[in-house]
Amino acid sequence: MTRPYSNDLRERVIAAVVDGQSCRVVAERFDIAVSSVVKWSQRYRATGSVSPGKMGGHRRRVLEPHRAFIVVFRRANLTPLAG
């Protein structure tokens, strides 16, 4: 997976958009994808920040609610009955 662009670049891109330049012009000027400029602009308007969101690790632990149950059965060396 690639690293996110630097906050310095993001701030310069957003500053150019805030100054009134179009996303296409800004993308060409900074040699990045138009979609990146659009997404960063949306993020800035929504949160007031240009920092990238968390990458990866968004998956919640599916079995966490059943942890106690699983631990008891593993310690007893038993398997739950089907049905």
N, C-alpha and C positions, 0 to 999 in steps of 0.2 A: 504494500500500500504506500502511496506517495505521501510526502509531508505536506501540510498546508502551507500556503504562501505566508510570508512574514506579515506581521501586523503593520510594519512600516509601509509596505506596498499597499496593503488594504486601506490604510488611512489616506494615502495619496490618491488612490482611486476614488474613494468616497468623497474626498475634498473636491476632486474634479467634477464629480457628478453633482454635488451640492452647489458648485459654482455655476451649474447650468449646462454643462456639456452632456451630450447624449451618451448612452451606454455604449453604442457602437464606436463612437469617436474615442471614448476613454479606453475601450478594449484595444483598439488599434494602437493608440498612443503608448499603452503599457505592455503591448504584446501578450495579452491574455484573452481568454474566451469571453464572448459577450455574455454567456450564461453566468460566468463567475461574477461579472460586474453587476448583473441583475440580482443575483442571489445575495451578494454582499450588500447591495443597496436595500434590499428587502429586510435583511437582518439588521442593518443599521436603523432603519425606520421603526422596526418592531422592538428592538432592544436598546438602541442607543450605543451599541458596541460593534466594533468590527472584528473582534476576536473570533476565531473559529470555534465551532462547537466541539464537544468531545468526540473523538474518533474511536470507534470500536467499544467493546465492553458494555453495550447497551442491553444485552440479553439478561433478563432477570432469571433468577434461579427457580426453575419450575417446581422442584421437589422441596423447596424450603418450608412450605406449610406442613409437610409430612415428615419433617426431620426427626422429631421425637419418636414417631411411630417406627421409622426405619432403624433408628439407633437401637431401640428396644429389641427388635427382631434380629438385628445383626449380633447384638451381644448374647442373645439367647441361642444364636446359631440356628434359628428357625426360618422357615419361609412362610409367608402368608398363604392361607388356603384360597384357592380360586373359587369364585362363585358367590 
